[in-house]
């Protein structure tokens, strides 16, 4: 006999690998951007920028182009994860995540606020590890052999 009570169990919907990858790259980019934005509150950072220096680098068109390129790649991974063919998406995600591990670690160099940069880097590395895991374990379709005649 049914009591008419609604079920309290939520239905678990499978999440496609492409959506997991795009969401992970989106989270990575939010962290990447916010660590940079919050860094402006570190004493001396804005003064250094106004003097034409970022970390050890002179502000120039070359620096700005390199910085834009550095963020454009993971930004592009959001759309590429959703649109590339599966094999190309898997390979691209594995390659870009692998390249961004040392890039992310390098971002700790020269950081005065160890806990701040440490937390940002650890969180970014966790997200990159998720990208590698999702791409590496991408489900494979079954190959159908033609029926014998």
C-alpha positions as CSV (number, residue, x, y, z in Angstrom):
1,X,0.0,0.0,0.0
2,X,1.4,3.4,-1.0
3,X,1.2,6.3,1.4
4,X,1.7,8.9,-1.2
5,X,4.9,10.1,0.4
6,X,7.5,11.3,-2.0
7,X,10.8,9.5,-2.1
8,X,13.6,11.3,-0.3
9,X,16.3,9.7,-2.3
10,X,17.8,11.9,-5.0
11,X,18.4,10.5,-8.3
12,X,22.1,10.3,-9.3
13,X,22.5,11.3,-13.0
14,X,25.8,10.2,-14.7
15,X,27.9,13.2,-15.6
16,X,29.6,12.9,-19.0
17,X,33.4,13.1,-19.0
18,X,33.3,16.1,-21.2
19,X,31.2,18.0,-18.7
20,X,33.5,17.0,-15.8
21,X,36.6,18.2,-17.7
22,X,35.0,21.5,-18.7
23,X,33.8,22.1,-15.1
24,X,37.3,21.3,-13.7
25,X,39.0,23.6,-16.2
26,X,36.5,26.3,-15.2
27,X,37.2,25.8,-11.5
28,X,41.0,25.9,-12.3
29,X,40.6,29.2,-14.1
30,X,38.6,30.8,-11.3
31,X,41.3,29.8,-8.9
32,X,44.1,31.0,-11.3
33,X,42.4,34.3,-11.7
34,X,41.5,34.9,-8.1
35,X,45.0,34.1,-6.8
36,X,46.3,36.8,-9.2
37,X,43.5,39.2,-8.3
38,X,43.9,38.7,-4.5
39,X,47.7,39.1,-4.9
40,X,47.1,42.8,-5.7
41,X,46.4,43.2,-1.9
42,X,49.9,42.0,-1.1
43,X,51.9,45.0,0.1
44,X,54.1,46.4,-2.6
45,X,52.5,44.5,-5.5
46,X,50.6,47.5,-7.0
47,X,53.6,49.8,-6.5
48,X,55.8,47.3,-8.3
49,X,53.3,47.1,-11.2
50,X,53.2,50.9,-11.4
51,X,57.0,50.8,-11.5
52,X,56.7,48.4,-14.5
53,X,57.7,45.2,-12.7
54,X,55.9,41.9,-12.0
55,X,57.9,39.5,-9.9
56,X,61.3,39.6,-11.6
57,X,60.0,40.6,-15.0
58,X,59.7,44.0,-16.7
59,X,56.2,44.8,-17.9
60,X,56.3,44.9,-21.7
61,X,54.3,43.8,-24.6
62,X,56.2,40.5,-24.6
63,X,55.4,39.9,-20.9
64,X,51.7,40.8,-21.4
65,X,51.5,38.5,-24.5
66,X,53.2,35.7,-22.7
67,X,50.8,36.1,-19.7
68,X,47.8,36.2,-21.9
69,X,49.0,33.0,-23.7
70,X,49.5,31.4,-20.4
71,X,45.9,31.9,-19.3
72,X,44.4,31.5,-22.8
73,X,45.4,27.8,-23.0
74,X,43.4,26.6,-19.9
75,X,40.6,29.0,-20.8
76,X,40.4,27.3,-24.2
77,X,40.4,23.9,-22.6
78,X,36.9,24.6,-21.3
79,X,35.5,24.7,-24.8
80,X,37.9,22.2,-26.3
81,X,36.9,19.6,-23.7
82,X,33.3,19.9,-24.9
83,X,33.9,20.1,-28.6
84,X,37.0,18.1,-29.7
85,X,36.5,14.5,-30.8
86,X,36.9,12.1,-27.8
87,X,40.3,10.9,-28.7
88,X,41.7,14.4,-29.4
89,X,40.0,15.8,-26.2
90,X,41.5,13.0,-24.1
91,X,45.0,13.5,-25.5
92,X,44.8,17.3,-25.3
93,X,43.5,17.3,-21.7
94,X,46.3,14.9,-20.6
95,X,49.0,17.0,-22.3
96,X,47.8,20.4,-21.2
97,X,47.3,19.3,-17.6
98,X,50.8,17.7,-17.5
99,X,52.3,21.0,-18.8
100,X,50.4,23.1,-16.3
101,X,51.7,21.1,-13.3
102,X,55.2,22.7,-13.5
103,X,53.7,26.1,-14.5
104,X,51.5,26.0,-11.4
105,X,54.4,25.1,-9.2
106,X,56.6,27.8,-10.7
107,X,53.9,30.4,-9.7
108,X,55.0,29.8,-6.1
109,X,58.4,31.2,-6.8
110,X,58.9,34.5,-5.1
111,X,55.6,34.5,-3.3
112,X,55.8,36.3,0.0
113,X,52.6,34.9,1.4
114,X,53.4,31.2,1.7
115,X,50.0,30.1,3.1
116,X,48.1,32.1,0.4
117,X,50.2,30.8,-2.5
118,X,50.5,27.4,-1.0
119,X,46.8,26.9,-0.7
120,X,46.2,28.3,-4.2
121,X,48.8,26.0,-5.7
122,X,47.6,22.9,-3.8
123,X,44.0,23.5,-5.0
124,X,45.1,24.1,-8.6
125,X,47.2,20.9,-8.5
126,X,44.2,19.0,-7.2
127,X,42.1,20.2,-10.1
128,X,44.9,19.3,-12.6
129,X,45.0,15.8,-11.0
130,X,41.3,15.5,-11.6
131,X,41.7,16.6,-15.2
132,X,44.3,13.8,-15.6
133,X,42.1,11.3,-13.8
134,X,39.0,12.1,-15.9
135,X,40.9,12.0,-19.2
136,X,42.9,8.9,-18.3
137,X,39.8,6.9,-17.2
138,X,37.7,8.1,-20.1
139,X,35.2,5.2,-20.8
140,X,35.9,3.3,-23.9
141,X,33.1,2.1,-26.2
142,X,32.8,-1.5,-27.1
143,X,34.0,-2.5,-30.5
144,X,31.4,-4.5,-32.3
145,X,32.6,-7.2,-34.5
146,X,30.4,-8.0,-37.5
147,X,28.4,-11.2,-37.2
148,X,29.9,-14.2,-39.1
149,X,28.1,-15.0,-42.3
